[in-house]
Amino acid sequence: MQLNNDEIRRYSRHLILPEVGLAGQKKICSTSVLCIGAGGLGSPIAMYLAAAGIGKIGLVDFDTVDFSNLQRQIIHGTEDVGRPKSESAKESLHRINPNVEVILHNTRISSDNALDLIAPYDIVVDGTDNFPTRYLTNDACVLLKKPNVYGSIFRFEGQASVFAPNLGGPCYRCLYPEPPPPGMVPSCAEGGVLGVLPGIVGCIQATEILKLALGAGTSLVGRLVLFNALDMKFRELKLRRDPECPICGDNPTIKELIDYEQFCGIPDQPADPGQHPDEVTVQELKRALDNPSLGIHVLDVRDPDESEISQIAGVPQIPLGVLPDRFTELDPNQTIYIHCKGGGRSMKAVQFLKEQGFKYVKSVKGGINAWAEEVDQTIAKY
């Protein structure tokens, strides 16, 4: 391929790098990358790859832009709220570099389509935020012999690596043979994330992609970089391929994609989930608060900082993290409605209290965010 005069001006700061030059820029422009996720990590990854001149960028994302995304997902703007992330991201990338081909895959990656999605691309970058998709992406990349540029973020910490058994390194399963128990690791929606953190980790991933495209430098194959933003410290761990790994080991037992929701212990979701027997609606919560004679106790298990954002007047608080030390403050014979932000932590509290002998405990479906939507719109949803 040849670069025209406009492209030479655009990539001039690459061209004068001896490690890149004209030949290296042509390699970059000839490389295709599949970016799984157009959110926190996917934003800086895709934007910098487009700016650098990666020839084809595939975007896999089925979600829509929400206000809560804008604090970190810089590929989207306020005017994009409610739009498909893939479409918003494509427009942003073309504003940065109209020469880049952007392919939209407005779908959820699954065992049924992963191999077909990944096969046409040279490099895969994992910008996802859940364990089933991470294991799925890993296994598909190993089977197709594609490098998997990995990153993850949580609160103030992030990590990055390149999983590529075909290049002599380990895969994701070598590092994490088993997923954590469901609910053990909170999502960013529950635990929060510093807005700039995905920018830092995503830029590391984008750097690794460009190095792979160029065939230059020392990649993160066989290394895991750990970053702590609060301490502004980087650490590095050496990784080795596990000869017993079920997919990249000496005698692999996984030879096709499996059910990753089941592998991660996530139960099947019914087509119409309805209401869990241990749940009550926010309307039932309102009736309990409006009628003290019903004798229903209401409890908030969110963290104290969250009550500063929004709270239901008069509802006492025992954060989930200290509930095992303070549950004796509650009457095991009383009906208790428990709420959190969205219903996840309150359900954990219900399960814990039932194990302690409580019989009449219920989780408020949708938590205080559902209350803000359906009962009291003056309360902030976060």
C-alpha positions, 0 to 999 in steps of 0.5 A, spaced: 500 500 500 501 507 498 500 513 503 498 519 500 500 526 501 494 527 506 496 521 510 503 522 510 502 529 514 497 525 518 502 520 520 508 524 520 510 524 527 510 516 526 514 516 520 520 520 523 520 515 528 526 510 526 522 504 529 516 506 525 518 509 519 514 509 512 514 501 512 511 501 520 506 506 518 504 501 512 504 495 517 499 499 522 494 501 516 494 494 514 492 491 521 485 490 523 483 490 530 476 487 533 475 491 539 470 488 544 466 493 548 465 500 546 465 503 554 470 505 559 476 501 556 474 501 549 473 508 548 481 510 549 483 504 545 479 505 539 480 513 539 488 512 539 488 506 534 484 510 529 488 516 530 494 512 529 491 509 523 489 502 524 486 500 517 480 496 520 477 497 527 471 492 529 466 494 534 462 489 538 457 492 543 450 491 544 449 497 549 446 504 549 449 510 552 447 512 559 448 518 563 453 514 568 457 512 562 460 519 560 464 520 566 469 515 563 467 513 556 470 519 552 468 516 545 461 518 547 458 525 548 452 528 552 448 528 545 449 521 545 445 518 551 440 513 549 444 511 542 447 505 541 454 505 543 457 502 537 454 508 532 456 513 537 463 510 537 463 510 529 462 517 529 467 519 534 472 515 530 471 518 523 471 525 526 478 523 528 480 519 522 476 518 516 481 514 513 479 508 518 474 503 516 469 502 522 465 495 522 459 495 527 457 489 530 451 491 534 450 485 538 452 481 544 458 476 543 456 469 545 459 462 544 454 462 537 458 468 534 465 469 537 469 465 532 465 468 526 466 475 529 474 474 531 476 470 525 477 476 520 481 480 525 488 480 526 488 482 533 483 482 539 482 487 544 478 485 550 475 491 553 469 487 557 467 488 564 464 481 566 467 474 567 463 470 562 465 474 556 473 474 558 473 467 558 469 466 552 474 472 548 480 468 551 478 461 548 476 464 542 482 467 541 486 461 543 482 457 538 483 462 532 491 463 534 489 470 535 493 475 540 488 477 546 490 484 548 487 484 555 485 489 560 480 490 566 479 496 571 475 496 578 475 502 583 482 505 583 486 499 580 487 496 573 491 491 570 493 489 563 497 483 559 497 480 552 495 473 552 497 469 546 499 462 546 501 462 539 506 467 541 509 463 546 505 466 552 500 464 557 492 465 556 487 468 561 485 461 563 493 460 565 492 466 570 485 465 572 483 458 572 477 458 575 472 464 575 470 468 582 464 466 585 458 470 582 457 476 586 464 476 589 467 481 585 462 487 584 461 491 578 463 498 576 456 500 577 456 497 584 463 499 586 465 505 582 471 507 578 475 513 577 474 516 571 481 516 568 483 509 570 480 506 564 484 511 560 490 509 563 489 502 562 486 503 555 492 506 553 496 501 555 492 496 551 492 500 545 500 501 545 501 493 546 496 493 539 501 498 535 507 494 538 504 487 535 502 491 529 509 493 528 513 487 531 517 492 535 519 492 542 517 487 548 510 486 548 506 484 555 506 477 553 508 473 559 507 479 563 501 482 567 502 490 569 498 492 575 496 499 576 494 503 582 492 510 581 491 512 588 499 510 589 501 512 582 504 505 582 506 500 577 507 493 578 509 487 574 508 480 575 511 474 570 506 469 567 507 462 565 503 458 560 500 452 564 502 446 561 495 443 564 491 449 562 485 446 559 485 450 552 492 452 551 496 446 555 499 440 552 493 436 552 487 441 551 480 438 553 477 444 551 476 444 543 470 448 542 466 454 545 462 452 551 457 455 556 460 461 559 455 463 563 454 456 566 462 456 567 462 462 571 456 459 575 451 464 573 444 461 573 440 462 566 435 468 566 428 466 564 425 469 558 420 473 563 424 473 570 418 476 574 419 477 581 423 473 585 420 470 591 425 474 596 423 480 593 418 486 594 417 492 589 418 499 591 410 500 591 410 495 597 416 499 600 412 505 600 406 502 603 410 499 608 413 506 610 406 510 609 403 505 614 408 504 620 402 500 623 404 494 619 410 493 623 415 492 617 422 495 618 426 498 612 433 497 612 438 500 607 445 496 606 448 501 602 455 504 604 455 511 608 457 515 602 451 513 597 446 516 602 449 522 601 447 522 594 440 519 595 436 516 601 429 515 603 427 519 609 427 515 616 430 509 613 436 506 618 443 504 615 447 498 616 452 497 610 452 490 607 460 490 609 458 490 616 452 486 617 455 480 619 458 484 625 451 488 627 445 483 625 444 482 632 441 489 632 435 487 628 429 483 630 429 476 627 422 475 628 420 482 624 418 483 617 424 487 614 425 490 607 432 491 605 434 496 599 441 498 596 442 501 590 439 496 585 437 490 588 444 486 588 447 487 595 440 487 598 439 480 596 445 478 599 443 481 605 437 477 605 441 471 604 445 472 609 440 474 614 436 467 612 442 463 614 442 467 621 435 464 622 431 470 620 424 468 616 421 475 614 426 478 610 425 481 603 429 485 598 427 491 594 427 490 587 431 495 583 433 498 590 433 506 591 434 507 583 427 504 582 424 508 588 427 514 584 424 512 577 417 510 580 416 513 587 420 519 588 423 523 582 426 528 586 431 523 589 437 522 584 438 516 580 446 514 580 
